[in-house]
Amino acid sequence: MLFEIKSPILGFEHAKQMKLERIDDVFLKISNASDQENNIPSFTLINPFALREYEFEIPTSLELLLDLPNCKNMLIANIMVLSRPLEDSTINFLAPLLFNFDNRTMAQVVLDSMQYPQYSLAESFKLYCQPNKENMELKDFKPIRSKQS
């Protein structure tokens, strides 16, 4: 599904449209739909609610830009930097992506680390993995916390 970027993704201000693909209930992928040659940027995303308690205030300007007051189908996801082994991957909880499925728009929220000290730019994925799983791949991941908040 294609989404128009209403507020730039940090470092990728040139991207205007992203393609969102579901991998499973926890993982997703987005890629630059505007650049068909190399799809840069391309990110693996993760559902934060499968991992932890996660809440933040969406700035009013972004609420209006994405028309969130009228939105019935919204997704919040976080960028995950993949590493091998998978447990060494990191998650950015300070800059979530918001997707409005009703009007197919998206934006990135940049949270203030002073206001949200419980979140990190590069939080270890290891904190959320079940122990004793060597050479884990995305398909093998079973979150420790499995209910949605």
C-alpha positions in Angstrom: 0.0 0.0 0.0 1.3 3.5 -0.9 1.4 6.3 1.6 2.1 10.0 0.9 4.7 11.4 3.3 3.2 14.6 4.9 6.1 15.3 7.3 9.6 14.1 6.2 11.4 11.1 7.6 14.6 12.5 9.2 17.5 12.2 6.8 15.3 11.3 3.8 13.5 14.6 3.1 13.6 13.8 -0.6 11.2 10.8 -0.2 7.6 11.8 -1.0 5.8 8.4 -1.1 6.5 5.2 0.7 5.3 1.6 0.1 4.3 -0.3 3.2 4.4 -4.1 3.2 3.3 -6.4 6.0 5.8 -9.2 6.9 3.7 -10.6 9.7 1.8 -9.4 12.8 4.9 -7.8 14.3 7.2 -6.8 11.4 6.6 -4.5 8.4 8.8 -3.0 5.7 8.6 0.4 4.0 10.5 1.5 0.9 10.7 4.6 -1.2 8.0 4.4 -3.8 9.3 7.6 -5.5 12.7 6.0 -6.4 11.9 2.7 -8.2 15.6 2.1 -9.0 17.0 1.6 -5.5 14.1 2.1 -3.1 16.3 4.2 -0.7 15.3 4.5 2.0 14.0 1.1 2.9 13.3 0.2 6.5 12.2 -2.7 8.6 9.5 -1.6 11.0 8.2 -3.2 14.2 4.9 -3.0 16.1 6.0 -1.5 19.4 2.9 -2.7 21.2 3.9 -6.3 20.7 7.0 -5.5 22.7 6.2 -3.0 25.5 4.0 -0.4 26.9 4.3 2.5 24.5 2.5 5.8 24.5 3.2 9.4 23.5 1.5 12.6 22.6 1.1 13.3 18.9 1.6 17.0 18.2 -1.5 18.8 17.1 0.1 19.9 13.9 0.7 16.3 12.9 -2.8 15.3 14.0 -4.2 17.9 11.6 -1.7 17.1 8.8 -2.6 13.4 8.9 -6.3 14.1 9.6 -6.1 11.9 12.7 -9.2 13.2 14.4 -11.2 11.6 11.6 -9.0 8.5 11.2 -10.4 5.1 12.1 -7.5 3.0 10.8 -4.1 4.1 12.2 -0.8 2.3 12.6 2.2 3.3 14.7 5.5 1.5 13.9 9.1 2.0 14.8 12.2 1.7 12.7 14.4 -1.3 13.4 18.0 -1.5 12.4 18.7 -5.1 11.6 21.9 -6.9 12.6 23.2 -10.4 12.6 22.5 -12.0 14.9 19.0 -10.6 15.1 19.2 -10.1 18.9 21.8 -7.4 18.2 19.3 -5.3 16.2 18.1 -2.0 17.6 14.8 -0.2 17.7 14.2 3.6 17.6 11.4 4.3 20.0 12.0 8.1 19.9 10.9 8.6 16.3 7.8 6.5 15.5 6.1 6.5 12.2 2.4 7.2 12.0 0.2 5.8 9.2 -3.3 6.9 8.4 -4.8 4.1 6.4 -8.0 6.0 5.7 -6.3 8.7 3.6 -3.0 6.9 3.0 -0.8 9.5 4.6 2.2 9.1 6.9 4.6 11.1 9.0 7.4 10.7 11.5 7.0 12.0 15.1 10.3 13.0 16.8 9.8 12.7 20.5 11.8 14.8 23.0 14.1 12.4 25.0 13.8 14.7 28.0 10.0 14.2 28.0 10.2 10.5 27.2 13.3 9.2 29.0 11.9 5.7 29.0 12.5 5.5 25.2 15.8 5.3 23.3 17.0 6.0 19.7 18.7 2.6 19.7 17.1 0.3 22.2 18.5 -3.3 22.1 16.1 -5.8 20.5 17.7 -8.3 22.9 15.5 -6.9 25.7 12.4 -8.3 23.9 13.7 -11.7 22.7 13.1 -15.0 24.3 16.4 -16.4 25.6 18.4 -19.3 24.1 17.5 -18.7 20.5 20.7 -18.7 18.4 20.8 -17.4 14.8 17.3 -16.1 15.1 15.6 -14.7 12.0 12.5 -12.5 11.7 10.4 -15.6 11.1 11.6 -17.1 14.4 10.8 -14.1 16.6 8.3 -14.6 19.3 7.8 -11.5 21.5 8.0 -11.8 25.2 5.1 -9.5 25.4 2.4 -10.6 23.0 -0.7 -8.5 23.8 -1.5 -5.2 22.1 -1.8 -2.2 24.4 
